[in-house]
Amino acid sequence: MVAEGTVSGVTCKKPSFREYVRGFEPRATFPHHSTLRRILVVIDELQQEEQVSRLGALQGFHNKKFICLGIQLDMWTDTNTNTCYTGVNATTVVEPPDDSTQAIPQLLLRSEALDFEIFPYTEHTAVNIKSWFLSLLQSRHIEHACISGITPDGAADGQCALNQISTLGEKIDTCNQHQMQRSILFASGLAGTSSKNPAAKGLLRKHGRVVKLFNQSRAVSDAVLKRQEEAKVPGHKLLSLVSTVTTRWGNQFSQVSVNNTLRAVIDPTIEAYQRANKGKKDAIVEEDPSDSGNKLGVAVPAADIGLSATDWDESIELEAFLQPAFHIKETIGKKHFLTGAQTLLLMYDLKQGCQDTLPLKVLNTPATPTLADRQRTSDTRGSGDTNNEGMIYTRLTTP
C-alpha cells in the first residue's frame, strides 16, 4: 500500500481507509503549496463572511439587540514549542429543520467555532487576553449586549481578563468540565505544588510506562494486537493502549480502564519483553517525574516497567474511583438537553459519592483477552448503602 509506513498499522488495516486508498488516483498531482494556501485563505474568508452575516441577522432580530449568543473559550500551550493556542465557540438556539420527523419538534443547540488560532501575544497576561478577546468580538461584529453568557476555562489570567470588561463581567460562568478535571488531577496527585495522593500518582505512572513502551516498541505493540487476534477478537474490536495526556478530560480513567481490560495481554507481553531485554537500561524515555524542569526525559530500565498483582488490584479500585467523574464528563459533553442546573446537581452527586464511608463497586480484570471476558464481573468493596438509583448521572447515562 502507498500509505504503508506513513500511518499506523491499525489504520492501514481499517476497511474504510483501504477503500479510500484504493479510490485515490495515483497520477494526480497536488497544486503548488502557495496555491493551496491561497485556497485555504479564500475558504476561511468566505466562511467568516457567512458567519458574520448570519450572526448579525440573529442579533438584529426584530430590529432589537437580541440576547442570543453563548460564548465558550479555552487556551492551551504546546509544551514542546511553548506555542499558545486559543479556541472560541459560539452557541445559539435554532429552529428544527422543516423535514424533522420528531413528533414534537424541539429547538436545537447549534455550536460553531468563532476562532482557532495562535495567541497573538507572547505573554498570557490578563491585559493581553482582554485585548485579544475584544478584538475578536469586534471582528465578528458581536454586540456585548447580545451575549447571554461566557464560559471560560478555570485559568486565573482568563478569569481576570473577562472580569475587567465591564459589559461582560457579570456574564461569566466558569466551565464545569474544567473545574471537575482540575479536581480529579488534585485528587489523583497529579496537580498542586506537592502531590496530595502520591500513591495514586505512582500507580498512574506505572500505567503510563506500560503505554509508553507500547508506543515506543514495535515488538510490544505488535504483541498486544497479536495476542488479541489469537483470542479470536475481530479486527474492529482490537484495543490499543491509551496514551497519557494529563490535561485531557477522562484520560486517566480511559488509560487505566483499557489497561485493566487487557491485563491478560499486557502481563505476558511485558514479561516476554523483559526476558528478551534483560539488563536494558533505556527501555523507554519518560518525562522527568521530579520538578527539576528537565525536558530531555529520563531513561527507564526494562525491569521497572509493568504492574505487580498488588498494583493490578489497586488499579481496579482507582478505575472505580474515577468512573463516576468520567460518566459525568460524558453526560455533560454528549447530552445536549442538559441544563446548567442539572450540571450542578451532577457535581453535587459526585461530591456526595466520594465520601469514604460509601462502598466502591469495582470491575474485576478479565481472565482472558476474549470478547466474552471483556464483560467484566463486578464486586463491591467497603460498607454502606449500595443503592445509587437516585444519582442523577445514573439516570441520564442509562440508555
C-alpha positions in Angstrom: 0.0 0.0 0.0 1.1 3.6 -0.7 0.4 4.6 2.9 2.4 1.8 4.4 5.0 3.2 6.7 3.4 6.6 6.9 0.4 5.8 9.2 -0.1 3.3 12.0 -0.6 -0.4 11.2 -4.1 -0.3 12.8 -5.2 2.5 10.5 -3.9 0.6 7.4 -6.0 -2.4 8.4 -9.3 -0.5 8.6 -11.6 -1.3 5.7 -12.6 2.4 5.3 -9.0 3.5 5.0 -8.2 0.8 2.5 -11.2 1.7 0.4 -10.1 5.4 0.5 -6.6 4.5 -0.7 -7.9 2.2 -3.5 -10.0 5.1 -4.8 -7.1 7.5 -5.0 -5.8 8.4 -8.5 -2.1 7.6 -8.5 -1.4 10.1 -11.4 -3.0 13.0 -9.6 -0.7 15.9 -8.6 -1.4 18.5 -6.0 -1.2 22.2 -6.7 1.8 24.3 -5.6 1.9 24.9 -1.8 1.3 28.6 -2.3 -1.8 27.9 -4.3 -3.1 25.6 -1.6 -2.5 28.3 0.9 -4.5 30.8 -1.2 -7.4 28.4 -1.5 -7.5 27.9 2.3 -7.4 31.7 2.9 -10.3 32.2 0.5 -12.3 29.4 2.2 -11.6 30.9 5.6 -12.7 34.4 4.5 -15.9 33.1 2.8 -16.8 31.1 5.9 -16.1 34.1 8.2 -18.2 36.4 5.9 -21.1 33.9 6.1 -20.8 33.6 9.8 -20.7 37.4 10.4 -23.8 37.9 8.2 -25.8 35.1 9.9 -24.9 36.1 13.4 -25.6 39.7 12.6 -29.1 38.9 11.4 -29.7 36.9 14.5 -28.5 39.7 16.8 -30.7 42.2 15.0 -33.9 40.0 15.4 -36.9 42.3 15.1 -34.5 45.3 14.9 -33.6 44.9 18.5 -30.5 43.7 20.4 -31.5 40.1 20.8 -29.7 38.2 23.6 -29.0 35.0 21.7 -25.3 34.1 21.9 -23.4 31.9 24.3 -19.5 32.1 24.2 -17.1 29.4 25.3 -13.3 29.9 25.2 -10.2 28.0 26.1 -6.4 28.5 25.9 -3.7 25.8 25.9 0.0 25.6 25.4 2.1 23.1 23.4 4.8 22.3 25.9 7.2 21.2 23.2 7.2 24.5 21.4 5.7 26.8 24.0 3.1 27.9 21.4 -0.2 29.1 22.9 -3.4 28.3 21.1 -6.8 29.8 21.5 -10.3 28.4 20.7 -13.6 30.2 20.9 -17.0 28.7 20.3 -20.4 30.3 19.9 -23.7 28.5 20.7 -27.1 29.5 19.6 -30.6 28.0 19.7 -32.1 27.3 16.3 -35.4 26.1 15.0 -35.7 22.4 14.0 -35.4 21.7 10.2 -38.5 21.6 8.1 -38.1 17.9 7.3 -37.9 17.0 11.0 -39.5 13.7 11.8 -39.9 14.4 15.5 -43.4 14.0 16.8 -42.9 17.1 19.0 -40.3 19.4 17.2 -37.6 20.6 19.7 -35.3 23.6 19.5 -31.7 22.6 18.7 -28.5 23.8 20.2 -26.0 24.9 17.5 -22.3 25.1 18.2 -19.7 26.6 15.9 -16.1 27.8 16.0 -15.6 31.6 16.1 -11.9 31.4 16.2 -9.0 28.9 16.4 -5.5 30.4 16.1 -2.2 31.1 17.8 -2.4 33.6 20.6 -1.0 36.9 19.1 0.9 37.9 22.3 4.0 36.4 23.9 2.8 36.9 27.5 -0.5 35.5 28.6 -1.4 38.4 30.9 -5.0 39.4 31.7 -4.4 42.7 29.7 -3.3 40.8 26.6 -6.1 38.3 26.8 -8.7 41.1 27.3 -7.3 42.9 24.2 -7.3 39.8 22.1 -10.9 38.8 23.1 -12.3 42.3 22.5 -10.7 42.4 19.0 -12.2 39.0 18.2 -15.7 40.1 19.1 -15.2 43.3 17.1 -14.0 41.4 14.0 -17.1 39.2 14.2 -19.4 42.2 14.8 -20.8 40.7 18.0 -22.6 43.1 20.3 -21.8 42.6 24.0 -25.4 43.1 24.9 -26.3 40.1 22.7 -24.2 37.7 24.7 -26.1 35.7 27.2 -23.1 34.2 29.0 -19.4 33.4 28.7 -17.8 30.2 29.8 -14.0 30.3 30.1 -11.7 27.7 31.5 -10.6 27.9 35.1 -7.3 29.7 34.5 -6.8 32.8 36.6 -5.5 35.0 33.9 -8.5 34.4 31.6 -10.9 34.9 34.5 -9.2 38.2 35.4 -9.3 39.4 31.8 -13.0 38.9 31.3 -13.8 40.4 34.7 -12.1 43.6 33.5 -14.6 44.0 30.7 -17.4 45.9 32.5 -20.1 44.9 29.9 -19.3 41.2 30.3 -18.1 40.7 33.9 -21.5 39.6 35.2 -22.0 37.1 32.4 -19.1 34.8 33.3 -19.7 31.2 34.5 -16.6 29.0 34.6 -16.6 25.7 32.7 -17.7 22.9 35.0 -15.7 20.4 32.9 -12.5 22.3 33.6 -13.3 22.6 37.2 -14.1 18.9 37.6 -11.0 17.8 35.6 -8.8 20.0 37.8 -10.3 18.4 41.0 -9.6 15.0 39.5 -5.9 15.9 38.9 -5.6 17.1 42.5 -7.4 14.0 43.9 -5.1 11.7 41.9 -2.0 13.6 43.0 -1.1 14.9 39.5 -1.6 18.7 40.3 -0.5 21.1 43.0 2.8 22.2 44.3 3.1 19.0 46.3 1.2 15.7 45.5 -1.8 15.1 47.7 -2.0 11.5 46.7 1.5 10.1 45.9 0.1 6.5 45.9 -2.3 7.2 43.0 0.3 9.3 41.2 2.8 6.4 41.4 0.3 3.9 40.2 -0.7 6.1 37.2 3.0 6.4 36.4 3.3 2.7 36.2 0.3 2.5 33.8 1.9 5.3 31.8 5.2 3.4 31.5 3.3 0.4 30.0 1.6 2.6 27.5 4.9 4.4 26.7 6.6 1.0 26.0 3.6 0.1 23.8 4.1 3.4 21.8 7.9 3.2 21.6 8.4 -0.5 21.0 7.1 -2.1 17.8 7.6 -5.6 19.2 5.4 -4.8 22.2 2.6 -3.0 20.2 2.5 -5.9 17.7 2.4 -8.4 20.5 -0.5 -6.7 22.2 -2.6 -6.8 19.0 -1.5 -10.3 18.1 -2.5 -11.8 21.4 -5.9 -10.3 20.9 -6.2 -11.7 17.4 -5.2 -15.1 18.8 -8.1 -14.8 21.2 -10.4 -14.5 18.2 -11.1 -10.8 18.8 -12.3 -9.3 15.4 -10.3 -6.5 13.9 -12.7 -3.8 14.6 -12.7 -4.8 18.3 -8.9 -4.7 18.8 -7.9 -2.4 21.6 -4.8 -0.1 21.7 -3.5 1.4 24.9 -4.4 4.9 25.6 -1.6 7.5 25.5 -1.0 9.7 28.5 -2.4 13.2 28.1 -2.7 14.6 31.7 -4.8 17.6 30.7 -7.3 15.7 28.6 -10.7 15.1 30.2 -11.1 11.5 31.2 -7.6 10.4 30.2 -6.7 8.8 33.5 -9.8 6.7 33.6 -9.6 5.7 30.0 -6.0 4.6 30.3 -6.4 2.6 33.5 -9.7 1.1 32.2 -8.2 -0.2 29.0 -5.1 -1.5 30.8 -7.3 -3.4 33.3 -9.3 -4.8 30.4 -6.1 -6.0 28.7 -4.3 -7.3 31.8 -4.3 -10.9 30.3 -2.5 -9.4 27.3 -0.2 -6.9 29.0 1.3 -9.2 31.6 2.7 -11.9 29.3 3.8 -9.2 26.8 5.8 -7.3 29.3 7.3 -10.5 30.8 8.4 -11.6 27.3 9.9 -8.1 26.6 11.8 -8.2 29.9 13.2 -11.6 29.2 14.4 -10.5 25.7 15.8 -7.2 27.0 17.2 -8.2 30.4 19.5 -5.6 31.7 18.4 -2.9 29.2 18.7 0.4 31.0 16.8 2.6 28.4 13.7 0.6 27.5 11.7 3.8 27.3 12.2 7.5 27.9 9.6 9.3 30.0 9.1 12.8 31.3 11.0 13.7 34.4 8.7 12.9 37.3 10.5 15.5 39.5 10.0 19.2 39.5 13.5 19.9 38.1 12.1 21.2 34.8 14.2 18.7 32.8 12.6 18.4 29.3 15.0 15.9 27.9 13.3 13.0 29.6 14.5 10.1 31.8 15.5 6.7 30.7 13.6 3.8 32.4 15.1 0.3 32.5 13.0 -2.7 31.3 12.9 -4.1 34.9 11.0 -1.1 36.1 8.1 -1.5 33.6 5.0 -3.5 34.5 2.5 -3.9 37.3 2.5 -6.4 40.2 -0.5 -8.3 41.4 -1.0 -5.7 44.1 -0.8 -2.9 41.5 -3.5 -4.5 39.4 -5.7 -4.9 42.5 -5.3 -1.3 43.3 -5.8 -0.4 39.7 -9.4 -1.7 39.6 -10.1 0.4 42.7 -8.6 3.5 41.0 -10.7 2.8 37.9 -13.9 2.6 40.1 -13.0 5.8 41.9 -12.6 7.7 38.5 -15.6 6.1 36.8 -18.3 8.4 38.2 -16.4 11.5 37.2 -15.9 10.1 33.7 -19.6 9.3 33.3 -20.5 12.8 34.4 -18.0 14.2 31.8 -19.6 12.1 29.1 -23.0 13.2 30.2 -22.2 16.9 30.1 -20.4 16.6 26.8 -22.9 14.5 24.9 -26.4 15.2 26.4 -27.3 18.4 24.7 -30.6 18.7 26.7 -28.7 19.0 29.9 -29.3 22.3 31.7 -26.9 24.3 33.9 -28.9 23.4 37.0 -28.7 19.7 36.2 -24.9 20.1 35.7 -24.6 21.5 39.2 -26.6 18.5 40.5 -24.2 16.2 38.8 -21.3 17.9 40.6 -23.2 17.6 43.9 -23.8 13.9 43.3 -20.1 13.4 42.6 -19.1 15.2 45.8 -21.6 13.1 47.8 -20.5 9.9 46.1 -16.8 10.5 47.0 -17.4 10.0 50.8 -15.0 7.4 52.2 -17.9 5.7 54.1 -19.5 4.6 50.8 -18.8 1.3 49.1 -16.7 1.0 45.9 -18.0 -1.0 43.0 -15.1 -2.4 41.1 -14.9 -4.4 37.8 -12.5 -7.3 38.1 -9.8 -7.8 35.4 -10.7 -10.4 32.7 -9.1 -13.8 33.0 -8.6 -13.9 29.2 -8.5 -11.4 26.3 -11.6 -12.8 24.7 -14.6 -10.7 23.9 -16.7 -12.8 26.3 -14.4 -12.0 29.2 -14.4 -8.3 28.4 -17.9 -8.3 30.0 -16.1 -7.8 33.4 -17.6 -9.2 36.5 -18.3 -6.7 39.3 -17.5 -6.7 43.0 -18.4 -4.3 45.9 -15.7 -3.3 48.4 -16.3 -1.4 51.6 -19.5 -0.8 53.5 -22.5 1.4 53.2 -25.6 1.8 51.1 -25.0 0.3 47.6 -28.3 1.8 46.2 -27.4 4.6 43.8 -30.6 4.7 41.8 -31.2 8.3 43.0 -28.0 9.6 41.4 -28.9 11.9 38.6 -25.9 10.8 36.4 -27.1 7.2 36.6 -30.5 8.2 35.2 -29.0 10.4 32.5 -26.4 8.0 31.2 -28.7 4.9 31.2 -29.8 4.2 27.6 
